């Protein structure tokens, strides 16, 4: 499926030492248990649908024109950062093909119409149709009342945003702030992902620590969440599972995101609803040798942006130091958190320590791969198949991990770096096993341990 997500959180690959010198938003509570996931976004979308004001006109159009070619036709950079500030945004006469759709046939014929008119590239159109069927099957499998209406409503808005993204490509800055107006992409993502979460079989571990986080952020402390990463829906899962108790976290979290979630036409609208620090993943750094230098420079720029934010204090940053999404063990089929890159963990630690503001690093664990499982193998090409499912999800956080305590017996910096990274990973892995027991083995809150207390804050 499609998201930001988080959504793919990527590894910061540039040494932190190179940069160390350098209002609340509305709360939207969960719907009731009978309506959860079926809140229509159509009316909201119509009210908030003055044409999207995008930035980076020329560079963005060129980037997307390259991006939406068939996979084998282009090897140009697919990420462009806007250099212009204060540019007057252009208005669009945007199509209502999808927003006026009232049935499945309207949506599918709309895709065909826009493709035949040349407004949708063939590969994007086929991806949209595939996504429709997968999303429909997932939502209908929930057994929720009026699920068929939810599918039409949510997909009509999603397709409209995808078409708009092709017509007038949005360019992401190194730090992208969630677009909340004139169209609220943050709520759009929530409304789209919510029907895919089986809240009856979803759990939050150590909810009280999330409340502790919020207090520290409001006091001006910096918080870094070191986590595994399972699907493009991860950022939305975090927000939705904390929505009833700590909406502040979902609204203010800044996700370190790989370039793929801000370049794929089916994914970009979902990414626009998140706060993102945009980097190139180490897993894709060498896909094209000619682009390696450009990617490293872009990462350096993003890292400097992050350092600047941390110096201001009160920041909440989520990063997956594995450099990408978890994958199942090929021999057993079991999912597990991918190993962390100790250099990435150490870079984040040093950024936090040199920020000048109090800083804390917490291990966080996610289990949600069934909602949008990634391809079995890491793919070079943009445009992966989007599988979508209705499943329980889990989110857990462990106590803060102190570098000085963990590394007190270490003999040198490299040993300390590895020991600290491993301590964080061990906590994430331990929490993951508890979530897996609760969700996959249906033990529920009985899976709680002395270190992980499970609950359902939305009940």
C-alpha positions in Angstrom: 0.0 0.0 0.0 0.9 3.5 0.3 2.4 5.6 2.9 4.6 7.6 4.6 4.8 6.9 6.2 6.7 6.7 7.9 6.6 6.2 6.6 10.2 3.9 4.8 12.3 5.3 7.6 15.9 5.5 6.4 19.4 5.4 7.9 21.2 8.7 8.5 24.5 7.8 6.9 26.6 10.9 7.4 28.8 11.4 10.5 27.2 13.6 13.1 30.5 15.3 13.8 30.2 17.2 10.5 27.1 19.1 11.7 27.4 19.5 15.4 28.4 23.1 15.0 25.9 24.0 13.0 1.3 25.4 18.2 -0.3 22.7 18.9 -2.7 21.5 16.1 -6.3 20.4 16.5 -7.0 17.0 18.2 -9.2 14.5 16.4 -10.4 11.8 18.7 -11.1 8.3 17.6 -14.5 7.4 16.4 -16.6 5.1 18.5 -15.9 1.4 18.3 -18.9 0.9 15.9 -17.8 3.7 13.6 -14.1 3.4 13.9 -12.6 3.2 10.4 -15.8 4.2 8.6 -15.6 8.0 8.9 -16.0 9.3 5.4 -13.4 11.8 4.2 -15.4 12.8 1.1 -17.3 15.8 2.7 -14.1 17.0 4.4 -12.2 16.7 1.1 -14.8 18.7 -0.8 -14.7 21.4 1.8 -10.9 21.5 1.8 -10.3 21.1 -1.9 -9.1 24.5 -3.1 -6.3 23.5 -5.4 -3.2 22.3 -3.6 -0.5 24.9 -3.4 2.7 23.1 -4.2 6.3 24.3 -4.1 9.2 24.0 -6.3 7.4 24.4 -9.6 10.0 23.7 -12.3 12.2 21.3 -10.4 9.2 19.4 -9.1 7.6 19.0 -12.5 10.9 17.7 -14.0 11.4 15.3 -11.1 7.9 13.8 -11.5 8.1 13.7 -15.3 11.1 11.5 -14.8 9.5 9.6 -12.0 6.3 8.5 -13.7 7.9 7.0 -16.7 7.7 3.3 -17.0 10.3 1.7 -14.7 12.8 0.8 -17.3 12.9 4.2 -19.0 14.6 6.5 -16.5 17.6 6.5 -14.1 17.5 10.2 -13.3 17.4 11.3 -9.6 13.9 11.0 -8.3 14.2 13.4 -5.5 14.5 17.2 -5.7 14.7 19.7 -2.9 13.2 23.2 -3.5 15.8 26.0 -3.5 13.3 28.8 -3.8 11.7 30.5 -0.8 8.7 32.7 -0.9 7.6 31.5 -4.3 4.1 32.4 -5.3 2.2 29.1 -5.7 0.2 28.4 -8.8 -3.4 27.5 -9.0 -4.8 24.4 -10.8 -8.0 23.7 -12.6 -8.1 20.3 -11.1 -10.2 17.3 -12.4 -13.1 16.0 -10.4 -13.1 12.6 -12.0 -12.6 10.7 -8.8 -14.2 13.1 -6.3 -17.5 12.8 -8.2 -17.3 9.0 -8.3 -20.2 7.2 -6.5 -19.5 3.6 -7.4 -16.7 1.1 -8.0 -17.4 1.4 -11.8 -17.0 5.2 -11.5 -13.6 4.8 -10.0 -12.3 2.2 -12.4 -13.6 3.9 -15.4 -12.1 7.2 -14.1 -8.7 5.6 -14.1 -9.1 4.4 -17.6 -10.4 7.8 -18.7 -7.5 9.7 -17.2 -5.0 7.2 -18.6 -6.5 7.5 -22.1 -6.4 11.3 -21.9 -2.7 11.1 -21.1 -3.1 12.5 -17.6 -2.1 9.3 -15.9 1.0 7.3 -17.1 0.2 3.6 -17.8 2.3 2.3 -14.9 0.6 4.7 -12.4 -2.9 3.8 -13.7 -2.3 0.1 -13.3 -0.8 0.6 -9.8 -4.0 2.6 -8.8 -6.3 -0.2 -10.0 -4.3 -2.8 -8.2 -4.4 -0.8 -5.1 -8.1 -0.4 -5.3 -8.8 -4.1 -5.4 -6.4 -4.8 -2.5 -7.8 -2.0 -0.4 -11.3 -3.1 -1.0 -10.6 -6.7 -0.1 -8.9 -5.6 3.1 -11.6 -3.3 4.3 -14.4 -5.7 3.4 -12.7 -8.5 5.3 -13.1 -6.4 8.5 -16.8 -7.2 8.5 -17.5 -3.6 9.5 -20.9 -2.1 8.6 -20.9 0.1 5.5 -17.4 -1.1 4.6 -18.3 -0.9 0.9 -19.1 2.8 1.3 -15.9 3.4 3.2 -13.9 1.9 0.3 -15.5 4.1 -2.4 -15.2 7.2 -0.2 -11.6 6.7 0.8 -10.4 5.5 -2.6 -12.0 8.4 -4.4 -10.1 10.9 -2.3 -6.8 8.9 -2.6 -7.1 8.7 -6.4 -7.9 12.4 -6.6 -4.7 13.2 -4.6 -2.6 10.8 -6.8 -3.9 12.4 -10.0 -3.2 15.9 -8.6 0.3 14.8 -7.7 1.0 13.8 -11.3 -0.5 17.0 -12.7 1.3 19.3 -10.3 4.1 17.3 -8.6 4.9 18.3 -5.0 8.5 18.8 -4.1 9.7 17.8 -0.6 12.2 20.0 1.2 14.9 18.3 3.4 12.5 18.9 6.3 8.9 18.6 5.2 6.2 19.8 7.5 2.8 17.9 7.3 0.4 19.7 4.9 -2.7 20.5 6.9 -4.3 23.1 4.7 -6.1 23.9 2.4 -6.3 20.1 2.3 -5.6 18.2 5.5 -3.3 15.4 4.4 -2.7 14.3 8.0 -6.4 13.5 8.5 -6.6 12.0 5.0 -3.9 9.5 6.0 -5.7 8.6 9.2 -9.1 8.1 7.5 -7.5 5.9 4.9 -5.4 3.7 7.3 -7.9 3.5 10.2 -10.2 0.8 8.5 -7.2 -1.5 8.1 -6.5 -1.7 11.8 -8.2 -4.4 13.9 -8.4 -2.4 17.1 -9.9 -5.4 19.0 -6.6 -7.2 18.4 -4.2 -4.2 18.7 -2.2 -3.2 21.7 0.1 -0.5 23.1 3.0 -1.4 25.4 3.9 0.9 28.3 1.4 3.6 27.5 2.6 5.6 30.6 6.0 6.1 29.0 4.4 7.8 26.0 2.8 10.2 28.4 6.2 10.7 30.0 7.6 11.6 26.5 4.9 14.2 25.9 5.8 15.9 29.2 9.5 16.0 28.3 8.8 17.4 24.8 6.6 20.2 26.2 9.4 21.0 28.6 11.8 21.6 25.7 13.6 18.2 25.8 14.5 16.4 22.6 13.3 12.8 22.2 14.7 10.2 19.7 12.8 7.0 19.1 15.0 4.2 17.9 12.7 1.6 16.3 12.2 -1.2 13.8 10.3 -0.4 10.7 7.7 -2.7 9.1 5.5 -0.9 6.6 4.7 2.3 4.8 1.8 2.7 7.3 4.1 2.8 10.3 3.7 6.5 11.0 -0.1 6.3 10.8 -0.1 3.2 13.0 1.8 5.1 15.7 -0.5 8.1 15.5 -3.7 6.0 15.4 -2.8 3.7 18.3 -1.9 6.8 20.4 -4.7 9.0 19.2 -7.0 8.5 22.2 -4.3 9.0 24.8 -1.5 11.1 23.2 -2.5 12.8 19.9 0.3 15.3 20.5 2.8 12.6 19.7 1.3 11.7 16.4 0.9 15.3 15.3 4.5 16.3 16.3 6.6 13.2 15.5 9.2 13.8 12.8 10.0 10.7 10.7 13.4 10.1 9.1 12.1 9.0 5.7 13.8 7.4 2.7 13.4 9.0 -0.7 11.1 6.3 -2.1 8.2 7.4 0.0 8.5 10.9 -1.4 8.9 9.9 -5.0 6.5 7.1 -5.7 3.3 8.7 -7.2 1.0 6.3 -5.2 2.9 7.1 -2.0 3.5 10.8 -2.1 0.0 12.0 -1.0 0.3 9.9 2.1 3.8 11.2 2.8 2.6 14.8 2.5 0.6 14.2 5.7 3.6 13.5 7.8 6.5 15.6 9.2 9.5 14.2 7.4 13.3 14.5 7.5 14.1 13.3 4.0 17.2 11.2 3.3 18.5 8.5 1.0 18.5 5.1 2.5 21.9 3.3 2.8 20.2 0.3 1.3 19.7 2.2 -1.9 22.7 4.5 -1.8 24.6 2.5 -4.4 21.7 1.5 -6.7 23.1 3.9 -9.3 26.9 4.7 -8.9 26.5 8.0 -10.8 24.1 9.3 -8.1 26.0 8.4 -5.0 27.7 11.8 -4.6 24.4 13.6 -5.1 22.7 11.4 -2.5 25.4 11.9 0.1 25.2 15.7 -0.3 21.4 15.5 0.1 21.8 13.5 3.3 24.3 16.0 4.6 21.9 18.8 4.0 19.1 16.9 5.7 21.3 16.0 8.7 22.2 19.7 9.1 18.5 20.5 9.1 18.0 17.9 11.8 20.8 19.3 13.9 19.3 22.8 13.6 15.9 21.5 14.8 17.4 19.7 17.8 19.2 22.9 18.9 15.8 24.5 19.2 14.7 21.8 21.7 11.3 20.1 22.0 11.8 17.8 19.1 10.5 14.2 18.7 12.3 12.2 16.0 11.6 8.7 14.9 14.3 6.7 13.0 14.8 3.1 12.0 18.5 2.5 12.1 18.2 -0.7 10.1 17.9 1.5 7.0 14.6 0.1 5.9 11.7 -2.3 6.6 11.9 -5.6 8.4 11.7 -8.7 6.3 10.8 -12.3 7.3 13.3 -15.0 7.9 13.4 -16.8 4.5 13.7 -20.2 6.1 10.9 -19.9 8.8 8.7 -17.1 7.4 8.8 -15.4 10.9 9.1 -11.7 11.1 11.6 -10.0 13.4 13.2 -6.5 13.8 16.1 -6.1 11.4 19.5 -5.5 13.0 20.5 -1.9 13.7 23.3 -0.1 12.0 25.4 1.0 15.0 26.9 4.0 13.2 23.5 5.4 12.5 22.5 4.9 16.2 25.8 6.6 17.3 25.2 9.5 14.9 21.8 10.2 16.4 23.2 9.9 19.9 25.9 12.5 19.2 23.4 14.8 17.5 21.2 14.7 20.6 24.2 15.2 23.0 25.5 18.2 21.0 22.1 19.9 20.6 22.5 22.0 23.8 19.0 20.8 25.0 18.2 17.9 27.3 18.0 14.8 25.2 16.7 11.2 25.6 16.7 8.1 23.5 14.0 5.5 23.8 13.7 2.0 22.1 10.3 1.6 20.4 8.9 -1.5 18.7 6.3 -1.9 16.0 4.3 -4.9 14.7 2.1 -4.0 11.8 3.6 -5.7 8.7 0.3 -7.5 7.8 -1.4 -4.1 7.0 1.1 -3.3 4.1 3.7 -6.0 3.9 6.8 -4.9 1.9 8.2 -7.0 -1.0 10.1 -10.1 0.1 13.3 -8.6 -1.1 14.6 -5.0 -1.2 13.8 -3.6 -4.7 15.8 -1.1 -6.6 12.9 0.2 -8.7 10.2 2.7 -7.7 6.7 1.3 -7.9 6.4 -1.8 -5.7 3.2 -3.8 -5.6 1.0 -2.7 -2.8 -0.5 -5.5 -0.7 -3.1 -4.4 1.9 -4.6 -6.3 4.8 -6.9 -5.8 7.8 -5.0 -6.9 10.9 -4.2 -6.2 14.5 -1.2 -4.0 15.2 1.1 -3.3 18.1 3.2 -0.4 19.4 5.5 -0.5 22.4 8.1 1.7 24.0 10.8 0.8 26.5 12.5 2.9 29.2 15.2 5.4 28.2 18.5 3.7 27.5 21.5 5.5 29.1 24.7 5.5 27.0 26.9 6.1 30.0 25.4 3.2 31.9 25.4 0.7 29.0 29.0 1.5 28.0 30.6 1.9 31.5 32.8 -1.2 31.0 33.6 -0.7 27.3 37.3 -0.3 26.5 37.1 1.9 23.4 34.6 4.1 21.4 33.9 1.4 18.8 33.0 -1.1 21.5 30.8 1.5 23.2 29.1 2.3 19.9 28.2 -1.3 19.3 27.2 -2.0 22.8 24.8 0.9 22.9 23.2 0.0 19.6 22.8 -3.6 20.7 21.2 -2.6 24.0 18.6 -0.6 22.1 18.0 -3.4 19.6 17.6 -6.0 22.5 14.9 -3.8 24.0 13.1 -3.4 20.7 13.3 -7.2 20.0 12.1 -8.1 23.5 9.1 -5.7 23.1 8.4 -7.2 19.7 8.2 -10.7 21.1 5.6 -9.5 23.6 3.5 -7.8 20.9 3.8 -10.9 18.7 2.5 -13.1 21.5 -0.4 -10.7 22.2 -1.4 -10.3 18.5 -0.3 -13.3 16.5 -0.9 -15.8 19.3 -4.0 -14.1 20.5 -2.9 -13.9 24.1 -4.0 -10.2 24.4 -3.0 -8.3 27.5 -2.1 -11.6 29.2 1.1 -11.5 27.1 2.3 -8.6 29.3 5.6 -9.0 31.1 7.4 -7.4 34.0 8.9 -4.9 31.5 6.0 -4.5 29.0 2.5 -3.7 30.1 0.0 -4.0 27.3 -3.2 -2.0 27.1 -5.8 -0.6 24.6 -6.0 3.1 25.3 -8.9 3.6 22.9 -11.2 1.5 25.1 
